[in-house]
């Protein structure tokens, strides 16, 4: 028996097989006190990736950025799978109360305040945050970028900018939209920006309301904080944690995982959804 056949025999006769993957990083938190919306986590899809039986694929699921009150939003944490491009955490929204503040860069960029620029996105993973407006005086935040669209920029209105929309995937057998950007906050008698479809959180508004957190395991960005509290500021919404989904042919599924992924089937495929870090042995 040749060396190749010996190897295959040791693996039960199974050779390499193809897998599809969706990797989303953690979303960012919005900026505190009328801040920009947080950018969504980087969004990556991979089709027909070759898996060799016996190989261990380490899965890292990034956390969302933590909430803030008197600071720029925190970037989300990267997500990854062994051997593939890393999804970059979303960029934090800019803190309000400054006349010219740019959003932070990330998988998708965070929203600006004042007349600042939107945070830039990682190429192929998301979209930029919304651009500010000098008419806001630094007390209204633009929307965070989403996987499918840029965050809304500010205009003459004193409403916060809406978060950019996420992107839909049917890797689980059902179409689900994830990685929406967070809405911008405002201190005025106006409304906070809506979160982008796919888990983005709404921005806060007058009365000291806080930004809404991005939805867990979507990579959604958190909303910017609302009206200024003289002592503690107004908290932003935290970013939603990321997710990693791996779809393999059921005939090739090994059943060997760590990290307790949710395992389902759709048609001829077995789908593992990792809401926290773990591994899959091919």
N, C-alpha and C positions, 0 to 999 in steps of 0.2 A: 504494500500500500504506500502511495506517495506521501510525502510530508504534509501536503495540503489536505489530503483525504484524512490523514491521521488527526489533524487539527479539527476538521469538521466532525469527525466521529466523536471527539472529546466534547463537542458542543451539542451532542445529540443530533448531528447531521444538519443543523441549521446554519445557514450562511448569513451574511449581512442583509439588513432590511432597511427600508426607508421610513423615516418619521417626519412628521410636521410639528412645528413648535411655534408658540407665541410667548414672547418674553417682554414683560412690561416692568419698568423700574418704578420706584416709589415716587409719588407726586410731592411737590413742594408745598410748604405752608404759604399762605398769603402774608403780605406785609402788615404790620400792626398799625392801628389807628388811621383809618382811611387809606390803607395801603393797597397796592396792586394785588391782583389775584395770583395765586401760585401756579406755576407751569406744571403740566402733566408730566408724568414719567415717560422716558423714552419708550417707544413702541416698535418692536421688531417682529417680523414673521419670517419663518424659514420653512421651505417646502422640500420634500424628498431628500432629507439629510440622511446619509448612510450611517447606520448604527451597527456595530460589530458585536455579536453575542459575547458576553463576558466583560465588556467595557463598562466602567462605572461613570455615569454622567452626574457630576455634582451640580446641584441646583441651588442657587442663591437668590432669595427673594428679598428685595430691598424694602426697608421701612419708609414711611412717609415722613416728610419734614415736620419737626415739632412746632407747635403754636408759639407765637411771639406777641408782645404788646407794644413795646417801644423799640423796634428793631426791624431790619429787613427779614423777610421770610427765610426759613431754612430750606436748603435744597433737599430733595429726596435722595434716597440711597440707591445705588446701582443694583440691577438684577442681572444674573448671568447663568449660563449652562456651559459646562466644559466644552472647549473647542469652538465656541461660537462667539460672535461679536457681543460685547456687553451693552445692555440697555442703560443709558445714562439717566440718573435721577433728575427730576424736574427742577427748574430754576425758581428760586424764591421771589415772591412779590416784593416790590419796593415799599419801605416804610413811608407812611404819609407824614405831613407836616414839614416837608422840604419842598422848595420851589422847583427843583429840577432833579429828579431821581430816576435813574434807569433801572429796569427790572434786571434780575440776575439771569445768567445763562444756564442752560441745562438741556435735558432731553427735549422738552419744550420750554420756552422762555417765560419768565415771570413778567407781570404787568408793571408798567411805570407809574409814577406820580408826577405832578407838575408837568413840565414840558419835556420830561425825560424820554429816552428811547426804550422800546420794548426789549426785554431780554432775548438774546439770540438762542436759536435751537441747534441741536446736534444734527448734522446733515443726515437725512434719511430716517430720522427718529421722531420728529415732531415739528412744531411751528413756533414762530416768535410770539412773544407777549405783545399786548397792545401798547401803543404810543400814548404819551400823556398830552396835556393841553395846558398852555399858560393861563387860560381863563379859570382853571380850577384852583389856582393858588397853592397847589401842593396838597390839597385836602380832599382829593378824589383819586381813586385808583383805577387804572385800566385793567382789562381782563387778562388772565394768564393764557398762554397758548395751549392748544390741545393737539392731540395726535392728528386730527383731521382738518383743523383750521386755526388761523391766527387768533389771538385774543382781540376783543374789540377795543379800538382806540377811543380816547376821550374827545368829545366835541364841546359844543356850547352848553349842553346839559350838565347838571351837577350830579347826575346819576353815575354810579360806578359802571365800568365797562363790563360787558358780558364775557364769560370765559369761552375760549374756542372749543368747538365740538370735538368729540373723540372719534374713534374709528371702529367700525363693526367687524367682527370676526365670527365665522361659523365653525371654528375648529372643534367645538364641543358637540356639534350637530344642531345647535340653535344659534341664531344670530344674536350676538351680544355686543353692545357698544361700550368701550372702555376708554380711559385716558382723556377725559375732558378737562379743560382748564378751569381754574377758580375765578369767580367773579370779583371785581374790584369793590372796595369799600368806599364810603363817603361819610363826612361828618355833618352834611347839610340835611335839610328836611327833604330828602329825596330817597331814592331806593338803591340798595346795593345791586351790583351786577349779578345776573343769574349765572349759576355754574353751567359749564358746557356739558352737553349730553355725554354720558359716559363717566359719571361719578364726580364731576366738578362741584365744589361747594359754593353757595351763594355768599356774596359780600355783605358785610355788616353795614348799618346805616345809623341815622340819628337816634339818640337816646341811649347810647352806650352798648348797643347790640354787638355781639361778637360775630366774626365770620364763621360760616358753617364748614365743617371738616369735609375733605374729599372722602368718597366712599372707599372703604377698605377693599383691598384686592382688585382695584380697578386702575390704580395709578393716578386717580383724579387729583387735581390741585385744590388746595384749600382757599376759601374766600378771604379777602382782605378784611381787616378789622373795621369797626364802625366809628361812632362818635367818640371824641376825645374825653377820657376820664382824667381829671387834673392830676391824679396821683399815679395811677397804674396804666394809663392808656387803655385802649380797647383791643382785646385779643383777636388775633386772626384765627382762621380755621386751619387745623393741621392737615398735612397732605395724606392722601389715601395710600396705603401700602400697595406694593406691586403684586404681580402674579406670574407664574410660569406654567404653561399648559403644554403637555407633550401628548401627541396622538400617534399610536403605533398600530400596525395590523394585529388584530386579536390573536391570530395564529402564531405570531412571533413574540407576543407579550410574555416577559419572563415572570412577572409577579413579584419581583424582588425590588422593594423600595424602602427608603427611610424617610422620616419627616411626615408620615401620615398624609399623603396626598389623597384627595377625593378621587376615586376611580369609578368611571362610568363607561358604558359602551354606546356606540352609535354606528349602526350598520356593521361593517366588517372591522371597525376600529375600536381599540380600547384607549380611553382618554384619561390621563392623569393630570389633575389640577393641583399644583403646589401653591398653597396659600402661605406657606412658610418654607424655610430652607430644608433641603433633604437631598436625596439621590435616587437614581434609577439605574439598576444594573441591566444592561441590554441583553 
